[in-house]
């Protein structure tokens, strides 16, 4: 069965054919790190992760890149903000670093396959400047008062992703840019000067406590003077740096189709002369009370709180119960249903695993359960190859769970081969593709393990400070015996699992 995907660029389901038959280049528009990640972010992460896993299941190598936007007025707005454990940071980079740490921790807690690279804007400013220079030299962009704008009239295919006519495109960017631009729809590639103070003030919350002083954002030197990169140019520079001129899959939220992804296409293809992405996949909205869940609206549940409250597997069950390109709404009832569904699947797996170890499991002439496992694999494969239809794929696993329970409840002798086929199907497809953890290690335990290691390291530092070096060394040795590599640095101990 051939994998088919709904390509936003064409509006049609198309057979998936990467440029390299062995490897898939996958880029996902990541987060602006100005707040804790919430369930809306987690939903898309889990779907991107499942797509990554299914592509690997089909035999592809996956080069997965997910950017981190660490230059933004929303980040600057939180400089000097005081919390229970001090300020979030004294400058833009420090605030971004605080939220990047939380971002990566939340990703680990959701049992996500890690991306190959998590590039940051601050690490790619030279590539951004080079790309803007190319666009100016080729006549697609122009300098105005130290800023640089993309001229949308110079790119004839502008609007092909969002299906908008250029005459209908509204003005892009803040009002103070309009006098600098040739056309209202032109967008900034490079902004002169420092951070927009009015935008920073707009994003500051009166209910938060800030240290005194006016926060400023970082700037860089460029051929047009000191300034900051525009938002859209970041993704083009980072994706082409790490994946080349043409991506196989570019994925992001439906709300980014215009202007962000439309502008990515224009500036990337203008610079390279090559198609920017072969397939555009867009995750639909995640809603809370019929509104898009977002940090700016304040109607969000942080990922870490949800993992602590519900567990990783129930959350993955909840997200995957709806396909990535359908709207999903959060409710307590939907979460409770996901918890029950996960427990049902886990119970069937555990019962089959226990039965395999029982003397009652033997080779029998009855192949019905093995046939049901084969049918579940076929149905699961058909669903995932139909634009990653996780809802129908889960239905196939639940059909198998029902068959397992019926077999164990009714059969006098348990079919060893059938049970083994069922367990392998649960673990291969439910575990390997859907990312469920049937061994019970994923439900926030990675985060707990980190916290326990840090606690031991704190005790070790106290022992060293007290001159108890033998005890401190013994703690280090015990950690290394458990697979925790400790490194002592000038800033204190660090570790890796």
C-alpha positions as CSV (number, residue, x, y, z in Angstrom):
1,X,0.0,0.0,0.0
2,X,1.3,3.4,-1.0
3,X,1.5,6.3,1.5
4,X,-0.7,9.1,0.4
5,X,-0.7,12.6,2.0
6,X,-3.0,15.6,1.8
7,X,-0.7,18.3,0.3
8,X,-1.8,21.8,1.2
9,X,0.1,23.1,-1.8
10,X,-2.1,21.2,-4.3
11,X,-5.2,20.6,-2.1
12,X,-5.1,17.0,-3.1
13,X,-4.1,13.6,-1.7
14,X,-0.9,12.7,-3.4
15,X,1.3,9.6,-3.5
16,X,4.3,10.3,-1.2
17,X,7.6,10.2,-3.1
18,X,10.6,11.8,-1.4
19,X,13.4,13.1,-3.6
20,X,15.7,10.4,-2.2
21,X,14.0,7.0,-2.0
22,X,15.9,6.1,1.1
23,X,15.7,9.3,3.2
24,X,13.0,11.8,4.1
25,X,13.8,15.5,4.9
26,X,11.2,16.6,7.5
27,X,11.0,20.1,8.8
28,X,8.7,21.3,11.5
29,X,8.1,25.0,12.4
30,X,8.9,25.0,16.1
31,X,8.1,27.4,18.9
32,X,8.8,30.9,19.9
33,X,10.2,30.3,23.4
34,X,8.4,33.1,25.3
35,X,6.2,30.9,27.6
36,X,5.8,27.3,28.8
37,X,4.7,24.9,26.0
38,X,1.0,24.0,26.2
39,X,-1.3,21.2,25.1
40,X,-1.8,22.8,21.7
41,X,1.9,22.5,21.1
42,X,2.0,19.0,22.5
43,X,-0.7,17.8,20.1
44,X,1.3,18.8,17.0
45,X,4.5,17.4,18.5
46,X,2.8,14.0,19.1
47,X,1.5,13.9,15.5
48,X,4.9,15.0,14.0
49,X,6.5,12.3,16.2
50,X,4.0,9.7,14.9
51,X,4.6,10.7,11.3
52,X,8.4,10.4,12.0
53,X,7.9,7.0,13.5
54,X,5.6,5.7,10.6
55,X,8.1,6.9,8.0
56,X,10.8,4.9,9.8
57,X,8.5,1.9,10.0
58,X,8.1,2.1,6.2
59,X,11.9,1.8,6.0
60,X,12.9,5.5,5.4
61,X,15.7,7.2,7.2
62,X,14.3,10.5,8.6
63,X,16.3,13.7,8.9
64,X,14.1,15.7,11.2
65,X,14.8,19.3,12.0
66,X,12.7,21.5,14.3
67,X,13.6,25.1,14.8
68,X,13.5,27.2,18.0
69,X,12.8,30.9,17.6
70,X,14.7,32.6,20.4
71,X,14.6,36.2,18.9
72,X,11.2,37.9,19.4
73,X,9.5,40.8,21.2
74,X,7.5,38.4,23.2
75,X,10.7,37.0,24.7
76,X,12.1,40.5,25.4
77,X,8.8,41.3,27.2
78,X,9.6,38.8,29.9
79,X,13.1,40.0,30.6
80,X,13.4,40.8,34.3
81,X,10.1,39.1,35.2
82,X,10.3,37.7,38.7
83,X,9.0,34.3,39.7
84,X,9.2,32.0,42.7
85,X,12.8,31.1,41.9
86,X,14.1,34.5,40.7
87,X,13.9,36.2,37.3
88,X,13.3,34.4,34.1
89,X,16.5,36.1,32.8
90,X,18.2,39.4,32.6
91,X,18.3,39.6,28.8
92,X,16.6,38.1,25.8
93,X,19.0,35.1,25.5
94,X,18.7,34.2,29.2
95,X,14.9,34.3,29.0
96,X,15.0,32.1,25.9
97,X,17.3,29.7,27.5
98,X,15.0,29.3,30.5
99,X,12.1,28.4,28.2
100,X,14.2,26.2,25.9
101,X,15.1,24.1,28.9
102,X,11.4,23.7,29.8
103,X,10.6,22.9,26.1
104,X,13.1,20.1,25.9
105,X,12.1,18.7,29.2
106,X,8.4,18.6,28.1
107,X,9.4,16.9,24.8
108,X,11.2,14.2,26.7
109,X,8.2,13.7,29.0
110,X,6.0,13.0,26.0
111,X,8.2,10.2,24.7
112,X,9.0,12.0,21.4
113,X,11.6,10.9,19.0
114,X,14.2,13.6,19.1
115,X,14.9,15.7,16.0
116,X,18.3,15.5,14.4
117,X,18.8,19.3,15.0
118,X,17.0,22.0,17.0
119,X,18.5,25.1,15.3
120,X,18.1,28.5,17.0
121,X,17.8,31.9,15.3
122,X,20.7,33.3,17.4
123,X,23.0,30.6,16.0
124,X,22.1,31.3,12.3
125,X,22.2,35.1,11.9
126,X,25.2,34.9,9.4
127,X,23.1,32.5,7.3
128,X,20.1,34.8,7.5
129,X,22.2,37.8,6.4
130,X,23.6,35.8,3.5
131,X,20.1,34.8,2.4
132,X,18.8,38.4,2.6
133,X,21.9,39.6,0.6
134,X,21.1,37.0,-2.1
135,X,17.5,38.3,-2.4
136,X,18.6,41.9,-2.7
137,X,21.2,41.0,-5.3
138,X,18.6,39.0,-7.3
139,X,16.1,41.9,-7.3
140,X,13.5,40.3,-5.0
141,X,14.2,42.5,-2.0
142,X,15.2,46.1,-1.3
143,X,16.7,48.2,1.5
144,X,14.7,51.0,3.0
145,X,16.0,53.1,6.0
146,X,18.2,50.3,7.1
147,X,15.5,47.7,6.9
148,X,15.1,45.1,4.1
149,X,11.8,44.1,2.6
150,X,10.7,41.3,0.2
151,X,8.9,42.7,-2.8
152,X,6.0,40.4,-3.3
153,X,5.3,41.7,-6.8
154,X,8.6,40.3,-8.0
155,X,7.5,36.7,-7.2
156,X,4.8,35.8,-9.7
157,X,3.7,32.7,-7.7
158,X,3.0,34.6,-4.5
159,X,-0.2,33.2,-2.9
160,X,0.1,29.7,-4.3
161,X,0.0,28.0,-0.9
162,X,-2.8,30.0,0.6
163,X,-4.7,30.5,-2.7
164,X,-4.8,34.2,-2.3
165,X,-4.6,36.7,-5.2
166,X,-1.9,39.4,-4.6
167,X,-4.5,42.1,-5.0
168,X,-6.4,40.6,-2.0
169,X,-3.4,40.3,0.3
170,X,-3.7,42.7,3.2
171,X,-0.8,44.8,4.6
172,X,1.8,42.8,6.5
173,X,3.7,44.0,9.6
174,X,3.1,46.9,12.0
175,X,1.8,50.2,10.8
176,X,5.1,52.1,11.2
177,X,6.6,50.0,8.4
178,X,4.1,51.1,5.7
179,X,6.0,54.3,4.9
180,X,9.2,52.3,4.3
181,X,7.6,49.7,1.9
182,X,6.9,49.8,-1.8
183,X,3.8,47.6,-1.5
184,X,1.6,47.1,1.6
185,X,1.9,43.3,1.3
186,X,5.8,43.4,1.3
187,X,7.3,41.8,4.4
188,X,10.4,42.4,6.5
189,X,13.5,40.3,6.0
190,X,15.7,42.6,8.2
191,X,14.6,45.3,10.7
192,X,16.8,48.2,11.4
193,X,17.7,49.2,14.9
194,X,16.7,47.4,18.2
195,X,13.6,45.7,19.4
196,X,10.2,47.4,18.8
197,X,9.6,49.0,22.3
198,X,5.9,49.4,21.6
199,X,5.5,45.7,20.8
200,X,7.4,44.7,23.9
201,X,5.2,46.9,26.1
202,X,2.1,45.4,24.4
203,X,3.2,41.9,25.4
204,X,4.0,42.8,29.0
205,X,1.4,41.7,31.5
206,X,0.4,44.1,34.3
207,X,-0.2,41.2,36.7
208,X,3.4,40.1,36.5
209,X,6.2,41.4,38.7
210,X,9.3,42.9,36.8
211,X,12.6,44.2,37.9
212,X,13.1,47.9,37.2
213,X,14.6,48.9,33.9
214,X,13.7,48.9,30.2
215,X,14.4,45.5,28.6
216,X,16.2,45.6,25.3
217,X,16.6,42.9,22.6
218,X,19.8,41.7,21.0
219,X,21.0,43.3,17.7
220,X,23.5,42.3,15.0
221,X,25.6,44.2,12.5
222,X,24.6,43.7,8.8
223,X,25.4,45.3,5.4
224,X,22.4,47.6,6.1
225,X,23.3,48.6,9.6
226,X,22.6,47.2,13.1
227,X,19.3,45.3,13.3
228,X,17.4,42.1,13.9
229,X,16.1,39.4,11.5
230,X,12.5,39.3,10.4
231,X,10.4,36.3,11.5
232,X,9.8,34.6,8.2
233,X,13.4,34.6,6.9
234,X,14.5,32.5,10.0
235,X,12.9,29.3,8.9
236,X,14.2,29.5,5.4
237,X,17.7,30.0,6.6
238,X,17.6,27.3,9.2
239,X,15.9,24.7,7.1
240,X,18.1,25.1,4.0
241,X,21.2,25.2,6.2
242,X,20.4,21.8,7.7
243,X,18.3,20.1,5.0
244,X,19.2,21.7,1.7
245,X,17.2,23.7,-0.8
246,X,14.2,21.4,-1.2
247,X,12.5,19.7,1.8
248,X,10.3,16.6,1.4
249,X,7.8,17.5,4.2
250,X,7.3,20.9,5.7
251,X,4.9,20.7,8.6
252,X,3.3,23.3,10.9
253,X,0.0,24.6,12.3
254,X,-2.9,25.5,10.0
255,X,-2.7,29.1,11.3
256,X,0.8,29.5,9.8
257,X,-0.3,28.9,6.1
258,X,-0.5,32.7,5.7
259,X,1.6,34.7,6.0
260,X,4.4,32.7,7.5
261,X,4.6,29.6,5.2
262,X,3.5,31.6,2.1
263,X,6.4,34.0,2.8
264,X,8.8,31.1,3.4
265,X,8.0,29.8,-0.1
266,X,8.5,33.1,-1.8
267,X,11.8,34.0,-0.2
268,X,13.3,30.5,-0.4
269,X,12.3,29.8,-4.0
270,X,13.3,33.3,-5.1
271,X,16.8,32.7,-3.6
272,X,17.4,29.2,-4.9
273,X,15.3,28.8,-7.9
274,X,14.2,25.4,-6.6
275,X,10.9,24.2,-5.0
276,X,11.1,24.8,-1.3
277,X,9.0,21.8,-0.1
278,X,7.4,18.9,-2.0
279,X,4.6,18.3,0.5
280,X,3.1,20.8,2.9
281,X,1.2,19.2,5.9
282,X,-0.8,21.4,8.3
283,X,-2.1,20.4,11.7
284,X,-5.5,21.9,12.5
285,X,-6.4,23.9,15.5
286,X,-6.5,22.7,19.1
287,X,-9.3,24.4,20.9
288,X,-10.3,25.2,24.5
289,X,-13.9,26.3,24.8
290,X,-14.2,26.9,21.0
291,X,-11.2,29.1,21.0
292,X,-7.7,28.3,19.7
293,X,-5.5,27.3,22.6
294,X,-2.7,29.8,22.8
295,X,-0.4,31.5,25.3
296,X,-1.6,35.0,24.2
297,X,-5.2,34.2,25.1
298,X,-4.2,32.7,28.4
299,X,-6.5,29.7,27.9
300,X,-3.9,27.0,28.0
301,X,-2.7,24.0,30.1
302,X,1.1,23.7,30.3
303,X,2.5,20.4,29.1
304,X,4.3,19.6,32.4
305,X,1.0,20.0,34.4
306,X,-0.9,17.7,32.0
307,X,1.8,15.0,32.1
308,X,1.9,15.1,35.9
309,X,-1.9,14.9,36.1
310,X,-2.8,12.4,33.3
311,X,0.4,10.6,32.3
312,X,2.2,10.4,28.9
313,X,0.3,7.5,27.4
314,X,-3.2,8.8,28.1
315,X,-2.2,12.2,26.5
316,X,-0.8,10.5,23.4
317,X,-4.0,8.4,23.2
318,X,-6.1,11.6,23.5
319,X,-4.1,13.5,20.7
320,X,-4.0,10.5,18.3
321,X,-7.7,9.8,18.7
322,X,-8.1,12.6,16.1
323,X,-6.2,12.9,12.9
324,X,-3.6,15.7,12.7
325,X,-5.5,17.7,10.1
326,X,-8.8,17.8,12.0
327,X,-9.8,20.3,14.7
328,X,-9.7,18.9,18.3
329,X,-11.2,20.3,21.4
330,X,-10.0,19.8,24.9
331,X,-12.5,18.7,27.6
332,X,-12.3,16.8,30.8
333,X,-14.7,14.2,29.3
334,X,-12.4,13.7,26.3
335,X,-9.3,13.2,28.6
336,X,-11.2,10.7,30.8
337,X,-12.2,8.8,27.7
338,X,-8.6,8.7,26.6
339,X,-7.5,7.4,30.0
340,X,-10.0,4.6,29.8
341,X,-9.0,3.8,26.2
342,X,-5.3,3.6,27.2
343,X,-6.1,1.4,30.1
344,X,-8.1,-0.9,27.8
345,X,-5.3,-1.3,25.4
346,X,-2.7,-1.7,28.1
347,X,-4.8,-4.3,29.8
348,X,-5.1,-6.4,26.7
349,X,-1.4,-6.2,26.1
350,X,-0.6,-7.2,29.7
351,X,-3.1,-10.0,29.7
352,X,-1.6,-11.4,26.5
353,X,1.9,-11.0,27.8
354,X,1.1,-12.8,31.0
355,X,-0.7,-15.6,29.2
356,X,2.3,-16.2,27.0
357,X,4.3,-17.0,30.1
358,X,1.6,-19.4,31.4
359,X,1.6,-23.2,31.0
360,X,-1.8,-22.8,29.4
361,X,-0.2,-21.2,26.3
362,X,0.5,-23.8,23.7
363,X,0.5,-24.3,19.9
364,X,-3.1,-25.1,18.9
365,X,-4.9,-25.8,15.6
366,X,-6.9,-22.6,16.2
367,X,-5.4,-19.8,14.1
368,X,-8.2,-17.3,14.7
369,X,-6.2,-15.0,17.0
370,X,-3.2,-15.0,14.7
371,X,-5.5,-14.1,11.8
372,X,-6.9,-11.2,13.8
373,X,-3.4,-9.9,14.5
374,X,-2.7,-10.0,10.7
375,X,-5.9,-8.2,10.0
376,X,-5.1,-5.6,12.6
377,X,-1.7,-5.0,11.0
378,X,-3.3,-4.7,7.6
379,X,-6.0,-2.2,8.8
380,X,-3.4,-0.2,10.8
381,X,-1.1,0.0,7.7
382,X,-4.0,1.1,5.5
383,X,-5.0,3.8,7.9
384,X,-1.5,5.2,8.4
385,X,-0.9,5.2,4.7
386,X,-4.1,7.2,4.3
387,X,-2.6,10.6,5.3
388,X,-1.5,9.3,8.7
389,X,-5.0,8.5,9.9
390,X,-4.2,7.8,13.5
391,X,-7.9,7.6,14.5
392,X,-8.5,4.6,12.3
393,X,-5.1,3.1,13.1
394,X,-6.1,3.1,16.8
395,X,-9.4,1.4,15.9
396,X,-7.4,-1.5,14.4
397,X,-5.5,-1.9,17.7
398,X,-8.7,-1.9,19.7
399,X,-10.3,-4.5,17.5
400,X,-7.2,-6.7,18.2
401,X,-7.5,-5.9,22.0
402,X,-11.1,-7.1,21.9
403,X,-10.1,-10.3,20.1
404,X,-7.4,-11.0,22.7
405,X,-9.8,-10.5,25.6
406,X,-12.4,-12.8,24.0
407,X,-9.7,-15.4,23.4
408,X,-8.4,-15.4,26.9
409,X,-11.9,-15.4,28.4
410,X,-13.3,-18.2,26.2
411,X,-10.5,-20.5,25.2
412,X,-9.7,-23.7,27.2
413,X,-6.1,-23.6,25.8
414,X,-4.5,-20.3,24.9
415,X,-3.0,-20.2,21.4
416,X,0.7,-19.4,21.9
417,X,1.4,-18.3,18.3
418,X,-1.7,-16.1,18.2
419,X,-0.9,-14.4,21.5
420,X,2.7,-13.8,20.4
421,X,1.5,-12.3,17.2
422,X,-0.9,-10.0,19.1
423,X,1.8,-8.9,21.6
424,X,4.2,-8.2,18.7
425,X,1.5,-6.2,17.0
426,X,0.8,-4.1,20.1
427,X,4.4,-3.4,20.7
428,X,5.5,-2.9,17.0
429,X,2.6,-0.6,16.1
430,X,1.2,0.7,19.4
431,X,4.7,1.1,20.9
432,X,7.0,1.7,17.9
433,X,4.6,3.8,15.8
434,X,2.1,5.3,18.2
435,X,4.8,5.8,20.9
436,X,2.9,4.1,23.7
437,X,5.0,2.7,26.5
438,X,3.6,-0.7,27.5
439,X,6.5,-1.2,30.0
440,X,5.3,1.8,32.1
441,X,8.5,3.9,31.8
442,X,7.2,6.9,29.9
443,X,4.5,8.5,32.1
444,X,6.6,11.5,33.2
445,X,9.3,9.1,34.6
446,X,12.1,10.6,32.4
447,X,11.4,14.0,34.1
448,X,11.3,12.3,37.5
449,X,14.6,10.6,36.8
450,X,16.2,13.9,35.9
451,X,14.9,15.4,39.2
452,X,16.3,12.5,41.2
453,X,19.7,12.8,39.6
454,X,19.8,16.5,40.3
455,X,18.9,15.8,43.9
456,X,21.8,13.3,44.3
457,X,24.1,15.8,42.7
458,X,23.0,18.5,45.2
459,X,23.8,16.1,48.0
460,X,27.2,15.3,46.4
461,X,28.0,19.1,46.2
462,X,27.1,19.4,49.9
463,X,29.4,16.5,50.8
464,X,32.2,18.1,48.8
465,X,31.7,21.5,50.4
466,X,31.9,19.7,53.8
467,X,35.2,18.1,52.8
468,X,33.6,14.6,52.6
469,X,35.4,13.8,49.3
470,X,35.2,10.0,49.6
471,X,31.4,10.1,50.1
472,X,31.1,12.5,47.2
473,X,33.2,10.2,44.9
474,X,31.1,7.3,46.0
475,X,27.9,9.1,45.0
476,X,29.4,9.8,41.6
477,X,30.5,6.2,41.2
478,X,26.9,5.0,42.1
479,X,25.4,7.4,39.5
480,X,27.8,6.2,36.8
481,X,26.9,2.6,37.7
482,X,23.3,3.5,36.9
483,X,24.2,5.0,33.5
484,X,24.5,8.6,34.6
485,X,27.7,10.3,33.3
486,X,28.7,13.2,35.5
487,X,31.0,16.0,34.5
488,X,32.3,18.7,36.8
489,X,32.6,22.1,35.3
490,X,33.4,25.6,36.6
491,X,29.7,26.3,36.7
492,X,28.9,23.1,38.7
493,X,28.2,19.5,37.8
494,X,26.4,18.5,34.6
495,X,25.2,15.0,33.5
496,X,23.9,13.0,30.7
497,X,21.8,9.8,30.8
